Amino acid sequence: MTPPNGAPDGPFVARLRDQGLAPWAVHASRSRGRRRPEPPAPTRSEFQRDRDRIVHCSAFRRLVYKTQVFLNHEGDLFRTRLTHSLEVAQLARSMAHSLGLNEDLVEAIALAHDLGHTPFGHAGQDALDACMAGQGGFEHNLQSLRVVDALEQRYPEWDGLNLCLETREGILKRCPLPLAQAWERDEPGGPGRRFVQGLQPSLEAQLTNLADEIAYNAHDVDDGVRSGLLSVEMLREVPLFERFHQETLAAHPALAGTAQRRLLAEIIRRMLSAQVYDVIDATAVRLAHHRPEDAEAARTLPPLVGFSEGMKASSAALKRFLFRALYRHPRVMANTDAGKRVITELFAIYRDRDAEWPEEFRQRGSRLRGLADYIAGMTDRFALREHQRLTGQRLFAD
């Protein structure tokens, strides 16, 4: 199908991509736009364009060396922030397609949602937040938006990636009301608006948030067993896991022997499928009940994307198990403590010795905010190299 004049046309492409979307989906042809207006791309919708900008940015590439749970040096097959983001995008697109939501938008949000994460996962965030006490703190979700709005430097006319408002708003899961109010004064109708007005995220953002949860629960089970910190037998105390353990062995009794890798993979596959189908079915019921007339109307309703009550309880039980048995495992906590130490000591050294960190970051408004930007943008291994260079200490063996 080609545009009426026989040549590619941006608005036409956007309308073509909108075909098949539900009324309550975000339509690219109705996007609320970018902070800096740009002519449409001839062959891509606005959200496809956002996705491509995210994939090609430096912060996205750095995610390959940022911790999810296990540090990069612990093994080549553990998830990183990059592989996690790809898994979230895949799950989100699959569910969006079945629900008639905008797949391009959920993919863009999913690929960008962790761009602001520090080295060493949540431990790094906690350490940097403590370092920035009295300076506005640090929160990786807010930092992800800062990355795409200001820190990426790829275009001659502006800082940041100049993403669509719908993508930027989807990246921002949470925001303190005073900050949202300040943003709304500076950018009326921008990403702070929904927090000021008490609106829900778009259905696409709601879906991506849930895909994030589904993805990390599943891959943390996989990585936990691969690390030796968890076992299939330990996981059988989790009702959701045990349900699919029994189902898998009933279908494939030969897996009861030595094929533990195949057994685990099949259990996780069935767990993922069950959760995805549950979200689709439960969300479809809520949508049929409320029937929002468009994407904006959906934001005035209670959250519509989610598990059924039964699956919500099962997922919560799995999370509690992982928190107790994996995230608080002594080996993980030892690495967590070491990661916090790296961030804290780097911050103190850089704060007192300007010559040790790039001048360009010191010139971005607040000096300490620029320092937080610099440290947050590091990969795990660069942070470790810098820490060793500046302190002479080597905290992790290769």
C-alpha positions as CSV (number, residue, x, y, z in Angstrom):
1,M,0.0,0.0,0.0
2,T,1.5,3.4,-1.0
3,P,0.5,7.0,-0.3
4,P,-2.0,8.6,-2.7
5,N,0.7,10.6,-4.4
6,G,2.8,7.5,-4.9
7,A,5.7,8.7,-2.7
8,P,6.4,8.0,1.0
9,D,4.8,10.4,3.4
10,G,5.3,10.6,7.1
11,P,1.7,11.2,8.2
12,F,0.5,8.5,5.8
13,V,3.0,6.0,7.4
14,A,1.7,6.9,10.8
15,R,-1.9,6.3,9.9
16,L,-0.9,3.0,8.2
17,R,0.8,1.9,11.4
18,D,-2.3,2.9,13.4
19,Q,-4.5,0.5,11.4
20,G,-5.7,-2.4,13.6
21,L,-5.2,-0.5,16.9
22,A,-8.0,-0.5,19.5
23,P,-9.7,2.9,20.1
24,W,-8.0,3.1,23.5
25,A,-4.5,2.6,22.1
26,V,-2.1,5.5,21.6
27,H,-2.1,6.3,17.9
28,A,1.1,7.6,16.4
29,S,-0.9,9.9,14.0
30,R,-2.3,11.6,17.1
31,S,1.0,11.9,19.0
32,R,1.2,15.0,21.3
33,G,4.5,15.7,19.6
34,R,8.1,16.4,20.5
35,R,9.6,19.3,22.6
36,R,11.3,20.5,19.4
37,P,9.1,20.0,16.3
38,E,10.6,18.0,13.5
39,P,9.3,17.0,10.1
40,P,7.9,13.5,10.0
41,A,10.1,10.6,8.9
42,P,9.1,9.4,5.4
43,T,9.0,5.7,6.2
44,R,8.6,5.4,10.0
45,S,5.9,6.3,12.5
46,E,6.9,8.6,15.3
47,F,7.2,5.8,17.8
48,Q,9.3,3.7,15.5
49,R,11.6,6.7,15.1
50,D,11.8,6.9,18.9
51,R,12.7,3.2,19.2
52,D,15.5,3.6,16.6
53,R,16.9,6.6,18.4
54,I,17.0,4.7,21.6
55,V,18.7,1.6,20.1
56,H,21.4,3.8,18.5
57,C,22.2,5.9,21.6
58,S,25.3,5.5,23.8
59,A,23.4,4.9,27.0
60,F,21.6,1.8,25.4
61,R,24.9,0.2,24.4
62,R,26.4,0.7,27.9
63,L,23.6,-1.4,29.4
64,V,25.4,-4.5,28.1
65,Y,27.9,-4.0,31.0
66,K,25.5,-3.0,33.7
67,T,24.4,-5.4,36.4
68,Q,21.0,-7.0,36.6
69,V,21.6,-9.3,39.6
70,F,25.0,-10.9,38.9
71,L,28.0,-8.9,38.1
72,N,29.4,-9.1,34.6
73,H,32.6,-10.9,35.6
74,E,30.6,-13.7,37.3
75,G,29.7,-15.3,34.0
76,D,29.0,-14.6,30.3
77,L,25.4,-15.9,30.3
78,F,23.8,-13.9,33.2
79,R,21.4,-11.2,32.2
80,T,22.5,-7.6,32.0
81,R,20.5,-4.5,31.8
82,L,20.6,-4.8,28.0
83,T,19.4,-8.3,27.7
84,H,16.7,-7.6,30.3
85,S,15.5,-4.6,28.3
86,L,15.3,-6.8,25.2
87,E,13.3,-9.4,27.1
88,V,10.9,-6.8,28.4
89,A,10.4,-5.4,24.9
90,Q,9.6,-8.9,23.5
91,L,7.0,-9.6,26.2
92,A,5.5,-6.2,25.9
93,R,5.1,-6.4,22.2
94,S,3.5,-9.8,22.3
95,M,0.9,-8.7,24.8
96,A,0.3,-5.3,23.0
97,H,-0.4,-7.1,19.8
98,S,-3.1,-9.3,21.3
99,L,-4.7,-6.3,23.1
100,G,-4.7,-3.9,20.1
101,L,-2.2,-1.6,21.8
102,N,0.7,0.3,20.1
103,E,3.5,-2.2,19.8
104,D,6.0,0.4,18.6
105,L,5.4,2.6,21.7
106,V,5.7,-0.3,24.1
107,E,8.9,-1.3,22.5
108,A,10.4,2.2,22.7
109,I,9.4,2.5,26.4
110,A,10.8,-1.0,27.2
111,L,14.1,-0.3,25.5
112,A,14.5,3.0,27.3
113,H,13.2,2.2,30.8
114,D,16.6,1.3,32.3
115,L,18.9,3.8,30.5
116,G,19.4,5.7,33.7
117,H,20.5,2.8,35.8
118,T,23.8,3.1,37.7
119,P,26.6,0.5,37.7
120,F,25.9,-2.4,40.2
121,G,22.1,-2.3,39.9
122,H,19.9,-1.1,42.7
123,A,22.9,-1.1,45.1
124,G,24.6,1.5,42.9
125,Q,21.4,3.6,42.9
126,D,21.1,3.4,46.7
127,A,24.7,4.5,47.1
128,L,24.4,7.4,44.6
129,D,21.1,8.5,46.2
130,A,22.9,8.7,49.6
131,C,25.7,10.7,48.0
132,M,23.2,13.1,46.6
133,A,21.3,13.6,49.8
134,G,20.4,17.3,50.1
135,Q,21.0,17.7,46.3
136,G,17.7,16.2,45.2
137,G,18.8,12.6,45.6
138,F,19.1,10.1,42.7
139,E,16.5,7.8,41.3
140,H,17.2,5.7,38.2
141,N,13.8,6.2,36.7
142,L,14.1,9.9,36.7
143,Q,17.6,9.5,35.4
144,S,16.4,7.5,32.4
145,L,14.2,10.5,31.4
146,R,17.2,12.8,32.0
147,V,19.3,10.7,29.6
148,V,16.9,10.9,26.7
149,D,16.0,14.5,27.4
150,A,19.4,16.0,28.0
151,L,22.4,13.8,28.4
152,E,22.6,12.1,25.0
153,Q,24.5,14.3,22.6
154,R,23.9,13.1,19.1
155,Y,22.2,16.0,17.3
156,P,23.6,19.4,16.2
157,E,20.4,21.3,17.1
158,W,19.7,20.0,20.6
159,D,20.7,17.8,23.6
160,G,18.9,14.6,24.2
161,L,17.0,12.4,21.7
162,N,13.9,14.7,21.4
163,L,11.5,11.7,21.9
164,C,7.8,11.9,21.6
165,L,5.9,13.0,24.8
166,E,4.2,9.6,24.9
167,T,7.5,7.8,25.1
168,R,9.0,10.2,27.6
169,E,5.9,9.9,29.8
170,G,6.0,6.1,29.6
171,I,9.6,6.0,30.7
172,L,8.7,8.0,33.9
173,K,7.1,5.4,36.2
174,R,7.1,7.6,39.3
175,C,7.8,11.2,40.2
176,P,7.5,13.2,43.4
177,L,4.7,15.7,43.1
178,P,6.8,18.8,43.8
179,L,9.1,17.8,40.9
180,A,6.1,17.1,38.7
181,Q,4.6,20.5,39.5
182,A,7.9,22.2,38.6
183,W,8.1,20.3,35.3
184,E,4.5,21.2,34.5
185,R,5.3,24.9,35.0
186,D,8.3,24.6,32.7
187,E,6.7,22.3,30.1
188,P,2.8,22.5,30.3
189,G,1.3,19.2,29.3
190,G,4.6,17.4,29.5
191,P,5.6,14.3,31.4
192,G,4.8,15.9,34.8
193,R,1.1,16.5,33.9
194,R,-0.3,13.0,34.8
195,F,1.2,13.2,38.3
196,V,-0.2,16.7,38.8
197,Q,-3.6,15.7,37.5
198,G,-3.8,12.3,39.0
199,L,-4.0,10.5,35.7
200,Q,-2.9,6.9,34.9
201,P,0.0,6.1,32.6
202,S,-1.1,5.2,29.0
203,L,-2.2,1.6,28.6
204,E,1.1,1.0,26.7
205,A,3.1,2.3,29.7
206,Q,1.0,0.2,32.1
207,L,1.7,-2.9,30.0
208,T,5.4,-2.2,29.8
209,N,5.7,-1.8,33.5
210,L,4.0,-5.2,34.0
211,A,6.2,-6.8,31.3
212,D,9.2,-5.6,33.3
213,E,8.0,-7.4,36.4
214,I,7.3,-10.6,34.5
215,A,10.6,-10.6,32.7
216,Y,12.8,-10.1,35.8
217,N,11.0,-12.7,37.9
218,A,11.5,-15.3,35.1
219,H,15.1,-14.5,34.3
220,D,16.1,-14.1,37.9
221,V,14.9,-17.7,38.5
222,D,17.0,-18.8,35.5
223,D,20.1,-16.9,36.6
224,G,19.7,-17.9,40.2
225,V,19.8,-21.6,39.3
226,R,22.6,-21.1,36.8
227,S,24.6,-19.4,39.6
228,G,24.1,-22.3,42.0
229,L,22.4,-20.0,44.6
230,L,19.0,-21.5,43.8
231,S,17.9,-25.0,42.8
232,V,14.8,-26.5,41.3
233,E,14.1,-28.2,44.6
234,M,14.2,-24.9,46.4
235,L,11.9,-23.3,43.9
236,R,9.3,-26.0,44.3
237,E,8.1,-24.2,47.5
238,V,6.8,-21.4,45.2
239,P,3.3,-22.4,44.1
240,L,3.6,-20.9,40.6
241,F,6.8,-22.8,40.0
242,E,5.6,-26.1,41.4
243,R,2.5,-25.9,39.3
244,F,4.5,-25.9,36.1
245,H,7.1,-28.2,37.5
246,Q,4.5,-30.9,37.8
247,E,2.9,-30.0,34.5
248,T,6.2,-30.2,32.7
249,L,7.1,-33.6,34.2
250,A,3.7,-35.0,33.3
251,A,4.2,-34.0,29.7
252,H,7.9,-34.9,29.6
253,P,8.7,-37.5,32.2
254,A,12.2,-38.1,30.8
255,L,13.2,-34.6,32.1
256,A,13.0,-36.0,35.7
257,G,16.5,-37.4,35.2
258,T,19.6,-35.5,34.4
259,A,18.2,-32.9,32.0
260,Q,17.8,-30.2,34.6
261,R,18.7,-27.4,32.2
262,R,15.9,-28.5,29.8
263,L,13.5,-29.0,32.7
264,L,14.1,-25.5,34.0
265,A,13.8,-23.9,30.6
266,E,10.5,-25.6,30.0
267,I,9.1,-24.6,33.4
268,I,10.1,-21.0,32.9
269,R,8.6,-21.1,29.3
270,R,5.3,-22.3,30.7
271,M,5.4,-19.8,33.6
272,L,5.9,-16.9,31.1
273,S,3.2,-18.1,28.8
274,A,0.7,-18.5,31.6
275,Q,1.4,-15.0,32.9
276,V,1.2,-13.4,29.5
277,Y,-2.1,-15.1,28.7
278,D,-3.4,-14.1,32.1
279,V,-2.6,-10.5,31.5
280,I,-4.2,-10.5,28.1
281,D,-7.4,-12.2,29.4
282,A,-7.7,-10.1,32.6
283,T,-7.0,-6.8,30.8
284,A,-9.5,-7.7,28.0
285,V,-12.2,-8.2,30.7
286,R,-11.5,-4.8,32.2
287,L,-11.4,-3.1,28.8
288,A,-14.7,-4.7,27.9
289,H,-16.2,-3.4,31.1
290,H,-15.0,0.2,31.0
291,R,-14.9,0.6,27.2
292,P,-12.7,3.8,27.2
293,E,-13.4,5.8,24.0
294,D,-9.8,6.7,23.4
295,A,-6.3,6.7,24.9
296,E,-6.9,9.8,27.0
297,A,-10.2,8.4,28.5
298,A,-8.3,5.3,29.5
299,R,-6.0,7.4,31.6
300,T,-8.9,8.7,33.8
301,L,-9.9,5.1,34.8
302,P,-8.4,2.8,37.4
303,P,-5.4,0.8,36.1
304,L,-6.7,-1.5,33.4
305,V,-3.6,-3.6,32.5
306,G,-2.8,-6.3,35.0
307,F,-3.0,-9.8,36.3
308,S,-6.1,-11.6,37.5
309,E,-6.3,-11.6,41.3
310,G,-5.1,-15.2,41.4
311,M,-2.0,-14.6,39.2
312,K,-1.2,-11.4,41.0
313,A,-1.0,-13.4,44.3
314,S,1.1,-16.1,42.6
315,S,3.5,-13.5,41.2
316,A,3.8,-11.8,44.5
317,A,4.7,-15.1,46.2
318,L,7.5,-15.7,43.6
319,K,8.9,-12.2,44.2
320,R,8.9,-12.7,48.0
321,F,10.8,-16.0,47.5
322,L,13.4,-14.3,45.1
323,F,13.9,-11.5,47.6
324,R,14.6,-13.8,50.4
325,A,16.5,-16.6,48.7
326,L,18.4,-14.7,45.9
327,Y,18.6,-11.0,46.4
328,R,19.4,-11.4,50.1
329,H,21.8,-14.3,49.6
330,P,25.1,-13.6,51.3
331,R,27.1,-13.9,48.0
332,V,24.8,-11.4,46.3
333,M,24.9,-9.1,49.3
334,A,28.7,-9.2,49.4
335,N,28.8,-8.0,45.8
336,T,26.1,-5.4,46.6
337,D,28.1,-4.0,49.5
338,A,31.2,-3.9,47.3
339,G,29.3,-2.1,44.5
340,K,28.0,0.5,47.0
341,R,31.6,1.0,48.2
342,V,32.8,1.7,44.7
343,I,30.1,4.3,44.0
344,T,30.5,6.0,47.4
345,E,34.3,6.2,47.2
346,L,34.3,7.3,43.6
347,F,31.9,10.1,44.4
348,A,34.0,11.3,47.3
349,I,37.2,11.3,45.3
350,Y,35.7,13.1,42.3
351,R,33.9,15.6,44.5
352,D,37.3,16.7,46.0
353,R,39.4,16.3,42.8
354,D,37.9,17.9,39.7
355,A,40.9,17.0,37.6
356,E,39.9,13.3,37.8
357,W,36.5,13.6,36.0
358,P,35.5,15.2,32.7
359,E,35.0,19.0,32.7
360,E,32.0,18.7,30.4
361,F,30.0,17.1,33.2
362,R,30.9,19.9,35.6
363,Q,29.5,22.5,33.3
364,R,25.9,21.0,33.2
365,G,24.3,23.2,35.8
366,S,24.8,21.9,39.3
367,R,28.3,20.5,39.7
368,L,27.2,17.6,41.9
369,R,24.3,16.7,39.6
370,G,26.9,16.6,36.8
371,L,29.0,14.3,38.9
372,A,25.9,12.0,39.5
373,D,25.3,12.0,35.7
374,Y,28.9,10.9,35.1
375,I,28.9,8.1,37.7
376,A,25.4,6.8,36.7
377,G,26.6,6.6,33.1
378,M,29.5,4.3,33.9
379,T,29.4,0.6,33.2
380,D,30.3,-1.8,36.0
381,R,33.8,-2.6,34.6
382,F,34.6,1.1,33.9
383,A,33.6,2.0,37.5
384,L,35.8,-0.8,38.8
385,R,38.7,0.3,36.7
386,E,38.4,3.9,37.9
387,H,38.1,2.8,41.5
388,Q,41.3,0.7,41.2
389,R,43.1,3.5,39.4
390,L,42.2,6.1,42.1
391,T,42.4,3.9,45.2
392,G,44.8,1.1,44.3
393,Q,42.3,-1.4,45.5
394,R,40.9,-4.3,43.5
395,L,37.5,-5.4,44.9
396,F,36.5,-8.1,42.5
397,A,38.6,-10.9,40.9
398,D,38.2,-11.5,37.2
